[in-house]
Amino acid sequence: MAQGQQKARAVEVTIVVPLYNEEESLPLLVERVAAVMRRSGYVWEMVCVDDGSRDQTAAVLAKLAKVTPEVQPLYLMRNYGQSAAMQAGFDHARGQLVVTMDGDLQNDPEDIPALLAKIEESGADVVSGWRKHRKDNAITSNLPSRIANRLIARITGLQLHDLGCSLKVYRRALLDDLRIYGELHRFIPAVATQFGAKVVELEVRHHARQFGVSKYGLDKSIRVALDIIQLYFFQKFIHRPLHFFGYAGLLMLVPGGLMLVYLLGLKLLGFDIGGRPMLLAAIMLILLGVQLLGMGVLGEMLTRIYHEPQGRKQYVLRRR
């Protein structure tokens, strides 16, 4: 295809790459992605998001953008985290298919055409990479990832081997309805199942880190665990928070009420109940139960405030 004809076509594929302190790997990454995509026949762009890097990543990115017209740089004011950087990339993506990958060369750009072919032939909304033979540390990375995958499979019913793999391809229409926070960039396919998205998996290659140090540590494992709790709540109770807080509140109120009835019976029979620990436990359970019920009611009110005044829908149409 002639170069002029390619320029006349709209962007078909956007590759989103969040970057944090990747000055050494970035030139090689851009070179490899460009080589692969220029062979693919797609009209493409590469949105590189510098997430407040402290090294020379921003300067290197600016130089690469001058010599590689497909590179579209974004520079965040500070380090917001990978989810925010990825969301920025989604917001500025022009392609109807959006590929995500890490900037540390552990994902292989040679796998991108296979992912694109898979999403086209399968009709899926998401194709998620599976790093079957991971080159990460078995204790600090592989083990937490396996635990998280099993928990999310139990919560959502989405049976994927490797939700944490950054190498994925999405249909743009799906991403328009998603917002990601915290560490949820790892779990976008699971979040997408809330909208009825079709998710398939494809085995991809994985390489050991060549430059820099891993950014995965204990603190990130804790944040991921908290985001799994958040994902569970969103999956089950995002449109009915009273069910979550109401059940918990009733679990407090019912035993607390029964304790008070029992103590009242003892009091009527002439027993002294003032020094009994059960009295304090009953009062605490009732107070906690009332608070949880109140939180549920407030959650229901906020849900309606969110959806009704601006006409936000609780559903997404696949097609008319």
Secondary structure as the mmCIF struct_conf table of DSSP 4:
data_model
#
loop_
_struct_conf.conf_type_id
_struct_conf.id
_struct_conf.beg_label_comp_id
_struct_conf.beg_label_asym_id
_struct_conf.beg_label_seq_id
_struct_conf.end_label_comp_id
_struct_conf.end_label_asym_id
_struct_conf.end_label_seq_id
HELX_RH_AL_P HELX_RH_AL_P1 GLN A 3 ALA A 8
BEND BEND1 ARG A 9 ARG A 9
HELX_LH_PP_P HELX_LH_PP_P1 ALA A 10 VAL A 11
STRN STRN1 VAL A 13 LEU A 19
BEND BEND2 TYR A 20 ASN A 21
TURN_TY1_P TURN_TY1_P1 GLU A 23 SER A 25
HELX_RH_AL_P HELX_RH_AL_P2 LEU A 26 SER A 40
STRN STRN2 TRP A 44 ASP A 50
BEND BEND3 GLY A 52 GLY A 52
BEND BEND4 ARG A 54 GLN A 56
HELX_RH_AL_P HELX_RH_AL_P3 THR A 57 VAL A 67
TURN_TY1_P TURN_TY1_P2 PRO A 69 GLU A 70
STRN STRN3 VAL A 71 TYR A 75
BEND BEND5 MET A 77 ARG A 78
HELX_RH_AL_P HELX_RH_AL_P4 GLN A 82 HIS A 92
BEND BEND6 GLY A 95 GLN A 96
STRN STRN4 LEU A 97 THR A 100
BEND BEND7 GLY A 103 LEU A 105
STRN STRN5 ASN A 107 ASN A 107
HELX_RH_3T_P HELX_RH_3T_P1 PRO A 109 ASP A 111
HELX_RH_AL_P HELX_RH_AL_P5 ILE A 112 SER A 122
BEND BEND8 ASP A 125 ASP A 125
STRN STRN6 VAL A 126 ARG A 131
TURN_TY1_P TURN_TY1_P3 LYS A 132 HIS A 133
BEND BEND9 ASP A 136 ASP A 136
HELX_RH_PI_P HELX_RH_PI_P1 ALA A 138 ASN A 142
HELX_RH_AL_P HELX_RH_AL_P6 LEU A 143 THR A 156
BEND BEND10 HIS A 161 HIS A 161
TURN_TY1_P TURN_TY1_P4 LEU A 163 GLY A 164
STRN STRN7 LYS A 168 ARG A 171
HELX_RH_AL_P HELX_RH_AL_P7 ARG A 172 LEU A 175
TURN_TY1_P TURN_TY1_P5 ASP A 176 ASP A 177
TURN_TY1_P TURN_TY1_P6 GLY A 182 GLU A 183
HELX_RH_3T_P HELX_RH_3T_P2 LEU A 184 PHE A 187
HELX_RH_AL_P HELX_RH_AL_P8 ILE A 188 ALA A 192
HELX_RH_3T_P HELX_RH_3T_P3 THR A 193 PHE A 195
TURN_TY1_P TURN_TY1_P7 GLY A 196 GLY A 196
STRN STRN8 VAL A 199 VAL A 204
STRN STRN9 HIS A 206 HIS A 206
BEND BEND11 PHE A 211 GLY A 212
HELX_RH_AL_P HELX_RH_AL_P9 LEU A 218 PHE A 237
TURN_TY1_P TURN_TY1_P8 ILE A 238 HIS A 239
HELX_RH_AL_P HELX_RH_AL_P10 PRO A 241 LEU A 268
TURN_TY1_P TURN_TY1_P9 LEU A 269 GLY A 270
TURN_TY1_P TURN_TY1_P10 GLY A 274 GLY A 275
HELX_RH_AL_P HELX_RH_AL_P11 PRO A 277 HIS A 307
TURN_TY1_P TURN_TY1_P11 GLU A 308 GLY A 311
BEND BEND12 GLN A 314 GLN A 314
BEND BEND13 ARG A 318 ARG A 318
#
